[in-house]
Amino acid sequence: MFFSLHVLLSLTLAVLSVTASPIPEGLLQLRTQSCSDVHVLFARGTAEIGILGTVVGPPFCAALSKALGRKSVAFEGIDYPATIARFLVGGDPGASITMASRVSSIAGQCPNARIVMSGYSQGAQVTHNPANRLSASVQKRVNAVVTFGDPFDKKNLPGILQDRRDTFCNTGDLICSGLPVVLAPHLAYGSDAPNAAKFVASLV
């Protein structure tokens, strides 16, 4: 049974990586400034192409830029392999370390920056896992946590982060139920980008 689920996940993600729309022209995968008003760290889903992926990253980035108006926004993708094998063991460990390191670095270097942690699918795992690596003081610097198609939907984040969390899980998305099966609802989170952006805007 596990083998068949693994195969189904592999085939579905292979199709996704080939057929997904490319990042729109003019939308940067990685936008960095020395200290932006809002700094977003985003982890893409398994097998997605590019640093931001295609399903959630680009539309979320665009929606945030619109929702935050004149505030400067750095939308940074976590660059990691995003393999199926790492998804099946709970998320890429190296990506989790990178996410925690970047959050701590931004918190230290940019005392006035608002920090957002976010991820889609395996990227949601990569958003959950670093949370326990953050000190209590750094956790307080994270203003919002947003996940999409979250395999850890039922797991609470530590400390104050749980109160600053919004998770988007569609009806029928088996990934959110902990099953390694990608169905159509798991590929539809781009439509949630405006609501996710409004949530972030309310906290930053």
Residue pairs with C-beta under 8 A, 6 or more apart in sequence:
5 179
5 180
5 181
6 84
6 88
6 180
8 180
8 181
8 182
9 46
9 84
9 87
9 180
9 181
9 182
10 84
12 181
12 182
13 46
13 47
13 84
13 182
14 47
16 47
16 48
16 55
16 182
16 187
17 47
17 48
17 49
20 48
20 49
20 53
20 54
20 55
21 54
22 49
22 50
22 54
23 29
23 50
23 52
23 54
23 57
23 58
24 58
24 62
27 58
27 61
27 62
28 75
29 50
29 51
29 52
29 57
29 77
30 51
30 52
30 75
30 76
30 77
31 73
31 74
31 75
31 76
32 74
32 76
33 72
33 74
34 110
35 109
35 110
35 112
35 113
36 71
36 72
36 73
36 74
36 110
36 113
37 68
37 71
37 72
37 73
37 112
37 113
37 114
37 204
38 64
38 68
38 71
38 72
38 73
38 74
38 113
38 114
38 115
38 116
38 200
38 204
39 73
39 74
39 76
39 106
39 110
39 113
39 114
39 115
39 116
40 61
40 64
40 73
40 74
40 75
40 76
40 116
40 118
40 200
41 76
41 78
41 99
41 102
41 103
41 106
41 115
41 116
41 117
41 118
42 52
42 56
42 57
42 60
42 61
42 75
42 76
42 77
42 78
42 118
42 119
42 120
42 123
43 77
43 78
43 80
43 95
43 99
43 118
43 119
43 120
43 122
43 123
43 124
43 126
43 127
44 50
44 51
44 52
44 53
44 56
44 57
44 77
44 78
44 82
44 119
44 120
44 121
44 123
45 53
45 55
45 56
45 82
45 119
45 120
45 121
45 122
45 123
45 149
46 82
46 83
46 84
46 86
46 87
46 121
46 122
47 82
47 83
47 84
48 54
48 55
48 57
48 82
48 120
50 57
50 77
51 57
51 77
51 78
51 79
52 58
52 61
52 75
52 77
53 77
53 120
53 123
55 120
55 187
55 189
55 190
56 120
56 148
56 189
56 190
56 192
56 193
57 77
57 120
58 190
59 190
59 193
60 118
60 146
60 190
60 193
60 196
60 197
61 75
62 193
63 193
63 194
63 196
63 197
64 73
64 75
64 197
64 200
64 201
65 73
65 75
66 197
67 194
67 197
67 198
67 200
67 201
68 197
68 200
68 201
68 204
71 204
76 102
78 95
78 98
78 99
78 102
78 119
78 123
78 126
79 98
80 92
80 94
80 95
80 98
80 126
81 92
82 92
82 95
82 122
82 123
83 92
86 92
86 93
86 95
86 122
87 121
87 122
87 125
87 151
87 180
88 180
90 125
90 129
90 151
91 122
91 125
91 126
91 128
91 129
92 122
92 125
92 126
93 129
95 126
96 125
96 126
96 129
96 130
96 133
97 130
97 133
99 117
99 126
99 127
99 129
99 130
100 130
100 133
100 134
103 115
103 117
103 130
103 134
103 138
103 141
103 142
104 134
104 135
104 138
106 113
106 115
107 113
107 115
107 137
107 138
107 141
114 143
114 144
114 203
114 204
115 141
115 142
115 143
116 142
116 143
116 144
116 145
116 146
116 200
116 204
117 127
117 130
117 131
117 142
117 144
117 145
117 146
118 127
118 145
118 146
118 147
118 148
118 196
119 125
119 126
119 127
119 147
119 148
120 147
120 148
120 149
120 189
121 148
121 149
121 150
121 151
121 175
121 186
122 151
123 147
124 147
124 148
124 149
124 150
124 151
124 152
124 167
125 150
125 151
125 152
127 145
127 147
128 147
128 150
128 152
128 155
128 157
131 139
131 145
131 157
131 158
131 161
132 158
134 142
134 158
136 159
139 158
139 159
139 160
139 161
140 160
142 161
142 164
143 164
143 200
143 203
143 204
144 164
144 165
144 166
144 199
144 200
144 203
144 204
145 157
145 161
145 164
145 165
145 166
146 165
146 166
146 167
146 168
146 196
146 199
146 200
147 153
147 165
147 166
147 167
147 168
148 167
148 168
148 169
148 189
148 192
148 196
149 168
149 169
149 170
149 173
149 175
149 176
149 186
149 189
150 167
150 168
150 169
150 175
150 176
151 175
151 176
151 178
153 167
153 169
153 176
153 177
156 162
157 165
164 203
166 196
166 199
168 189
168 192
168 195
168 196
169 176
170 176
170 185
170 186
170 188
170 189
171 185
172 183
172 184
172 185
173 183
173 185
173 186
174 181
174 182
174 183
174 186
175 181
175 182
175 186
176 186
